[in-house]
Amino acid sequence: MAPRPLNVAPAGPVALPDAGLGSGWEPGVLMGVTLVLFAFGLVTLSSATTFLAHQAVDQPPHYVLRQAFGGALGLGALVVCSRIPYHWWRSMAWPILGLSWILLMILILPGTEGIAPKINGARRWLVLPVGRVQPSELAKMALVIWTAALAVKKQHHFKSLRRGLLPFLLVWAAILLPIVKEDFSSACVAGLLAGIVVFAAGGRIAHFVFLGLLLLPVVLAKLGNGFRFDRMQAFWNPDFDPSGAGFQVQQSLVAIGSGGLTGVGFGEGRQKFGFLPEPHNDFIFAMIGEEWGLLGVLFVVSLFITLIMVGFRIAQRAPDLFGELLAIGFTSLIALQATLHMSVGLGLVPNTGLALPLISYGRSNLVVTLASIGILIAIARAQPDWRGARG
């Protein structure tokens, strides 16, 4: 009788069960981290908006319910985008960019105040029957898609400034200039995202340095007056105008510092009671630090690091250059906003007014972020052999 074979480890990679997101572990991890961040955001938002809701509408669940509705729309967009072959976005690059430009122009044209009123001193939102829509969020997504599509065509021309980078600059300017007028921080993020995509496609560093030198006077002019100048002063000198331009960051540091290791407890934070402006949006990271402490902060940071690493892994293993550039762009979209938001809360960069993806209150940002994650999953699903296609 022949001896029974010994139990040995399989020679090849172990195949994981298909959960409908792809045969590898990366799409499942991406989806799991996304849901945990969104759920944690709703929980944090329920505490951060207690005072605001009572003060404004006397309905404590008001903000949470609206965010949950935005999350439902966003998750629907995620599912749809994850099922659409990602090459479809290449054919839709110009229409999506054109729609974004039209929506942005409505914000700055005279006579459109009825649907684009000033809110908090700026015209950043369109007031539609379904609620407020922030066109700059759609513009970020549109710029990533369009830039990736054109970069594939231009990848052999990036040695030439005229034939390589210049065609991008003309279209970028058409999209970014309307954003700059009302939201300088979002314009900087959108422009940086587009630049990252081109650089990943083979753009030359020297061209970007040249472009940066050309834009430097414009940036200095925007930062050299008004509230932006005051914020820069408060950043360089924490004691500058502690009751004005430096108030938000100082209160943010007080909130984070008072949290200690484990936080003061869920719902027990005090800074939300009129001390910390925008505790549900621009400074929700400070609320996490106050109520959940250092452990809560590390938990959130680790989730974002995981999401970003998986996103770049999807980019590395994408079937083609367009998928790779899309994945780099959308992963960078989340990474940049999360990093800048948390850095502002810690006083490491000047106040930018950017949301923390999946956590801060804001349905436009939430829907766009979830749709972007859906496209990342679609790129992962397109792998002919997830474990060996590109290394």
C-alpha positions as CSV (number, residue, x, y, z in Angstrom):
1,M,0.0,0.0,0.0
2,A,1.5,3.4,-1.1
3,P,2.3,5.8,1.8
4,R,0.0,8.7,2.2
5,P,1.4,12.1,1.0
6,L,2.6,14.5,3.6
7,N,0.6,17.7,4.3
8,V,2.7,20.5,2.9
9,A,2.1,24.2,2.2
10,P,0.8,24.9,-1.3
11,A,3.5,26.0,-3.8
12,G,1.5,28.8,-5.2
13,P,-0.5,31.7,-3.6
14,V,-3.6,30.7,-1.7
15,A,-6.8,31.8,-3.5
16,L,-9.2,33.6,-1.3
17,P,-13.0,33.2,-1.8
18,D,-14.6,35.7,-4.1
19,A,-16.8,38.1,-2.1
20,G,-18.1,40.0,-5.2
21,L,-15.4,42.7,-4.8
22,G,-12.6,40.8,-6.5
23,S,-10.6,37.7,-5.8
24,G,-7.9,39.3,-3.8
25,W,-7.9,40.7,-0.3
26,E,-7.4,44.3,-1.2
27,P,-10.9,45.3,-2.4
28,G,-12.4,43.7,0.7
29,V,-10.0,45.5,3.0
30,L,-10.7,48.8,1.2
31,M,-14.5,48.3,1.6
32,G,-14.2,47.3,5.2
33,V,-12.0,50.3,6.2
34,T,-14.3,52.7,4.3
35,L,-17.4,51.4,6.2
36,V,-15.6,51.6,9.6
37,L,-14.5,55.2,8.9
38,F,-18.0,56.2,7.8
39,A,-19.6,54.6,10.8
40,F,-17.1,56.1,13.2
41,G,-17.8,59.5,11.5
42,L,-21.5,59.2,12.2
43,V,-20.8,58.4,15.8
44,T,-18.4,61.3,16.2
45,L,-20.8,63.6,14.4
46,S,-23.6,62.7,16.8
47,S,-21.6,64.1,19.6
48,A,-19.9,67.0,17.8
49,T,-23.3,68.4,16.6
50,T,-25.3,68.1,19.9
51,F,-24.9,71.8,20.7
52,L,-25.2,73.0,17.1
53,A,-28.4,71.1,16.5
54,H,-30.1,72.3,19.6
55,Q,-29.0,75.9,18.9
56,A,-30.1,75.8,15.2
57,V,-33.1,73.5,14.8
58,D,-33.6,71.9,18.3
59,Q,-33.3,68.5,16.7
60,P,-30.2,66.6,18.0
61,P,-30.2,64.0,15.1
62,H,-30.5,66.7,12.4
63,Y,-26.9,66.6,11.2
64,V,-26.5,62.9,11.7
65,L,-29.6,62.1,9.7
66,R,-28.5,64.4,6.8
67,Q,-25.0,62.9,6.8
68,A,-26.5,59.3,6.8
69,F,-28.7,60.3,3.8
70,G,-25.6,61.5,2.0
71,G,-23.8,58.3,3.0
72,A,-26.6,56.2,1.5
73,L,-26.3,58.2,-1.7
74,G,-22.5,57.8,-1.6
75,L,-22.7,54.1,-1.0
76,G,-25.0,53.7,-3.9
77,A,-22.5,55.6,-6.0
78,L,-19.8,53.3,-4.7
79,V,-21.6,50.2,-5.7
80,V,-22.5,51.6,-9.2
81,C,-18.9,52.9,-9.8
82,S,-17.4,49.5,-8.6
83,R,-19.5,47.7,-11.3
84,I,-18.8,50.1,-14.2
85,P,-15.7,49.1,-16.2
86,Y,-13.2,51.8,-15.3
87,H,-12.3,52.5,-19.0
88,W,-15.8,54.0,-19.4
89,W,-14.5,57.0,-17.4
90,R,-12.0,57.7,-20.1
91,S,-14.7,58.2,-22.7
92,M,-16.7,60.4,-20.2
93,A,-13.7,62.6,-19.2
94,W,-14.7,65.6,-21.3
95,P,-18.5,65.5,-20.5
96,I,-17.8,65.3,-16.7
97,L,-15.2,68.1,-16.9
98,G,-17.7,70.2,-18.9
99,L,-20.4,69.6,-16.4
100,S,-18.1,70.6,-13.6
101,W,-17.1,73.8,-15.4
102,I,-20.8,74.8,-15.9
103,L,-21.6,74.2,-12.2
104,L,-18.5,76.3,-11.2
105,M,-19.5,79.1,-13.5
106,I,-22.9,79.3,-12.0
107,L,-21.3,80.1,-8.6
108,I,-19.5,83.2,-10.0
109,L,-21.9,84.6,-12.6
110,P,-24.1,87.5,-11.6
111,G,-27.9,86.9,-11.4
112,T,-27.5,83.3,-10.0
113,E,-27.7,84.2,-6.4
114,G,-31.0,82.4,-6.2
115,I,-29.4,79.0,-6.5
116,A,-25.9,80.0,-5.5
117,P,-26.3,82.4,-2.5
118,K,-23.5,83.5,-0.2
119,I,-23.2,81.2,2.8
120,N,-20.7,82.0,5.5
121,G,-19.4,84.8,3.2
122,A,-18.7,82.7,0.1
123,R,-20.6,81.3,-2.8
124,R,-19.4,77.7,-2.7
125,W,-22.7,75.8,-2.8
126,L,-25.6,75.3,-5.2
127,V,-28.9,75.1,-3.3
128,L,-30.9,72.5,-5.1
129,P,-34.2,70.7,-4.1
130,V,-32.1,67.7,-2.9
131,G,-29.9,69.9,-0.8
132,R,-26.6,71.8,-1.1
133,V,-24.1,70.7,-3.7
134,Q,-20.5,71.8,-3.7
135,P,-19.3,71.9,-7.3
136,S,-15.6,72.1,-6.3
137,E,-15.8,68.5,-5.0
138,L,-17.1,67.2,-8.3
139,A,-14.4,69.3,-10.0
140,K,-11.6,67.4,-8.1
141,M,-13.0,64.1,-9.3
142,A,-13.4,65.4,-12.9
143,L,-9.9,66.8,-13.0
144,V,-8.4,63.4,-11.9
145,I,-10.4,61.5,-14.6
146,W,-9.7,64.0,-17.4
147,T,-6.0,64.4,-16.5
148,A,-5.5,60.6,-16.4
149,A,-7.2,60.2,-19.8
150,L,-5.1,62.9,-21.5
151,A,-1.9,61.8,-19.7
152,V,-2.2,58.4,-21.4
153,K,-2.2,60.1,-24.8
154,K,0.6,62.5,-23.9
155,Q,2.9,60.1,-22.1
156,H,5.5,60.2,-24.9
157,H,5.5,64.0,-25.1
158,F,6.3,65.0,-21.6
159,K,9.9,65.9,-22.4
160,S,8.5,68.9,-24.3
161,L,6.9,71.6,-22.2
162,R,4.8,72.9,-25.2
163,R,3.5,69.5,-26.3
164,G,3.5,67.8,-22.9
165,L,2.4,70.0,-20.0
166,L,1.0,73.1,-21.7
167,P,-2.2,71.5,-23.0
168,F,-3.0,70.4,-19.4
169,L,-2.4,73.9,-18.1
170,L,-5.0,75.5,-20.3
171,V,-7.8,73.2,-19.2
172,W,-6.6,73.2,-15.6
173,A,-6.8,77.0,-15.5
174,A,-10.4,77.0,-16.9
175,I,-11.4,74.7,-13.9
176,L,-9.3,76.1,-11.2
177,L,-9.8,79.8,-11.7
178,P,-13.5,79.7,-10.8
179,I,-12.7,77.6,-7.7
180,V,-9.9,80.1,-6.6
181,K,-12.4,82.9,-6.5
182,E,-14.4,81.3,-3.7
183,D,-12.3,78.5,-2.2
184,F,-8.5,78.8,-2.5
185,S,-7.7,75.7,-0.5
186,S,-9.9,73.5,-2.6
187,A,-8.3,75.0,-5.8
188,C,-4.8,74.2,-4.4
189,V,-5.8,70.6,-3.6
190,A,-7.4,70.1,-7.0
191,G,-4.3,71.5,-8.8
192,L,-2.0,69.4,-6.8
193,L,-4.0,66.3,-7.6
194,A,-3.8,67.0,-11.3
195,G,-0.1,67.6,-11.0
196,I,0.4,64.3,-9.2
197,V,-1.3,62.4,-12.0
198,V,0.8,64.0,-14.7
199,F,4.0,63.4,-12.6
200,A,3.1,59.7,-12.2
201,A,2.5,59.5,-16.0
202,G,6.1,60.8,-16.7
203,G,5.9,64.5,-16.3
204,R,9.3,66.2,-15.7
205,I,10.1,67.8,-12.3
206,A,11.8,70.7,-14.1
207,H,8.5,71.6,-15.7
208,F,6.7,71.6,-12.4
209,V,9.4,73.8,-10.8
210,F,9.0,76.2,-13.7
211,L,5.2,76.2,-13.3
212,G,5.6,76.7,-9.5
213,L,7.8,79.8,-10.1
214,L,5.2,81.2,-12.5
215,L,2.4,80.7,-10.0
216,L,4.4,81.9,-6.9
217,P,3.3,85.6,-7.4
218,V,-0.3,84.6,-7.6
219,V,-0.1,82.4,-4.5
220,L,1.7,85.2,-2.5
221,A,-0.9,87.7,-3.7
222,K,-3.8,85.4,-2.4
223,L,-2.0,84.8,0.9
224,G,-0.8,88.3,1.4
225,N,-4.0,90.0,2.3
226,G,-7.3,89.5,4.1
227,F,-8.1,86.6,6.4
228,R,-5.6,84.3,4.6
229,F,-2.8,86.6,5.7
230,D,-4.1,86.7,9.2
231,R,-4.1,82.8,9.2
232,M,-0.5,82.8,8.0
233,Q,0.4,85.2,10.8
234,A,-1.3,83.0,13.3
235,F,0.5,80.0,12.0
236,W,3.9,81.5,12.3
237,N,3.2,83.2,15.6
238,P,0.7,81.2,17.8
239,D,0.2,84.2,20.0
240,F,-1.0,86.4,17.1
241,D,-4.6,87.4,17.5
242,P,-5.6,84.6,19.8
243,S,-9.2,85.7,19.8
244,G,-9.4,86.1,16.1
245,A,-7.3,84.4,13.3
246,G,-5.6,82.1,15.8
247,F,-8.7,81.2,17.8
248,Q,-9.7,78.0,15.9
249,V,-6.3,76.3,16.0
250,Q,-5.7,77.3,19.6
251,Q,-9.0,75.8,20.6
252,S,-8.3,72.7,18.5
253,L,-5.0,72.2,20.4
254,V,-6.8,72.6,23.7
255,A,-9.3,70.0,22.7
256,I,-6.7,67.5,21.6
257,G,-4.5,68.2,24.6
258,S,-7.3,67.7,27.1
259,G,-8.1,64.2,25.6
260,G,-4.9,62.6,27.0
261,L,-4.5,58.9,26.3
262,T,-8.0,57.7,26.3
263,G,-10.1,60.9,26.0
264,V,-12.7,62.5,28.2
265,G,-15.3,60.1,27.0
266,F,-17.8,59.9,24.2
267,G,-20.2,62.9,24.4
268,E,-18.3,64.5,27.2
269,G,-16.2,66.9,25.2
270,R,-16.6,70.6,26.1
271,Q,-15.0,72.4,23.1
272,K,-18.1,71.7,21.0
273,F,-20.2,74.0,23.3
274,G,-19.3,77.2,21.4
275,F,-15.6,77.2,22.0
276,L,-14.3,75.3,18.9
277,P,-15.8,76.6,15.6
278,E,-16.8,74.0,13.1
279,P,-16.4,71.0,15.4
280,H,-18.4,68.9,13.0
281,N,-16.5,69.8,9.9
282,D,-13.2,71.6,9.6
283,F,-12.1,70.6,13.2
284,I,-13.7,67.3,13.7
285,F,-10.3,65.7,14.2
286,A,-9.9,67.8,17.4
287,M,-13.2,66.4,18.6
288,I,-11.8,62.9,18.1
289,G,-8.7,63.8,20.1
290,E,-10.8,65.3,22.9
291,E,-13.3,62.5,23.3
292,W,-11.3,59.5,22.2
293,G,-7.9,60.6,23.2
294,L,-4.5,59.5,21.6
295,L,-5.8,56.0,21.2
296,G,-8.8,57.2,19.1
297,V,-6.5,59.4,17.0
298,L,-4.1,56.5,16.3
299,F,-7.1,54.3,15.4
300,V,-8.3,56.9,12.8
301,V,-4.8,57.5,11.5
302,S,-4.2,53.7,11.1
303,L,-7.4,53.3,9.1
304,F,-6.4,56.1,6.7
305,I,-2.9,54.7,6.3
306,T,-4.4,51.3,5.5
307,L,-6.9,52.8,3.0
308,I,-4.1,54.8,1.3
309,M,-1.7,51.8,1.2
310,V,-4.3,49.6,-0.4
311,G,-5.2,52.3,-2.9
312,F,-1.6,52.6,-4.0
313,R,-1.3,48.8,-4.2
314,I,-4.3,48.8,-6.5
315,A,-2.5,51.4,-8.6
316,Q,0.7,49.4,-8.7
317,R,-1.2,46.3,-10.0
318,A,-3.6,48.1,-12.4
319,P,-4.0,46.4,-15.8
320,D,-2.9,49.5,-17.7
321,L,-1.6,53.1,-17.4
322,F,-5.1,54.7,-17.3
323,G,-6.2,52.5,-14.4
324,E,-2.9,53.2,-12.6
325,L,-3.3,56.9,-12.9
326,L,-6.9,56.8,-11.8
327,A,-6.0,54.9,-8.7
328,I,-3.1,57.2,-7.9
329,G,-5.3,60.3,-8.4
330,F,-8.2,59.1,-6.2
331,T,-6.0,57.6,-3.5
332,S,-4.1,61.0,-3.4
333,L,-7.4,62.8,-3.2
334,I,-8.2,61.0,0.1
335,A,-4.6,61.1,1.3
336,L,-4.1,64.9,0.7
337,Q,-7.4,65.9,2.4
338,A,-6.9,63.6,5.4
339,T,-3.3,64.7,5.9
340,L,-4.1,68.4,5.6
341,H,-7.1,68.2,7.8
342,M,-5.3,66.5,10.6
343,S,-2.3,68.7,10.2
344,V,-4.5,71.8,10.7
345,G,-5.9,70.3,13.9
346,L,-2.4,69.8,15.2
347,G,-1.3,73.3,14.2
348,L,1.3,71.9,11.7
349,V,0.0,73.8,8.7
350,P,-2.1,77.0,8.3
351,N,-5.9,76.6,8.6
352,T,-7.2,75.3,5.2
353,G,-10.8,74.6,5.9
354,L,-10.7,71.1,4.4
355,A,-13.0,68.2,5.5
356,L,-11.7,64.9,6.9
357,P,-12.9,62.3,4.3
358,L,-15.7,60.0,5.3
359,I,-15.9,61.6,8.8
360,S,-16.5,65.4,8.5
361,Y,-20.0,66.7,7.9
362,G,-20.5,67.4,4.3
363,R,-22.5,65.4,1.8
364,S,-20.8,66.5,-1.4
365,N,-17.4,65.5,-0.2
366,L,-18.8,62.3,1.2
367,V,-20.5,61.2,-2.0
368,V,-17.4,62.1,-4.1
369,T,-15.1,60.2,-1.8
370,L,-17.3,57.1,-1.8
371,A,-17.6,57.2,-5.6
372,S,-13.8,57.5,-5.9
373,I,-13.4,54.4,-3.7
374,G,-15.9,52.6,-6.0
375,I,-13.7,53.4,-9.0
376,L,-10.7,52.0,-7.0
377,I,-12.6,48.8,-6.5
378,A,-13.5,48.7,-10.2
379,I,-9.8,48.9,-11.1
380,A,-9.1,46.0,-8.7
381,R,-11.9,43.9,-10.2
382,A,-10.4,44.4,-13.7
383,Q,-7.3,42.4,-12.8
384,P,-7.0,39.4,-15.0
385,D,-4.7,37.8,-12.4
386,W,-4.8,39.8,-9.2
387,R,-1.7,38.2,-7.7
388,G,0.6,38.2,-10.7
389,A,-0.6,40.7,-13.3
390,R,2.0,43.4,-12.7
391,G,4.4,42.0,-10.2
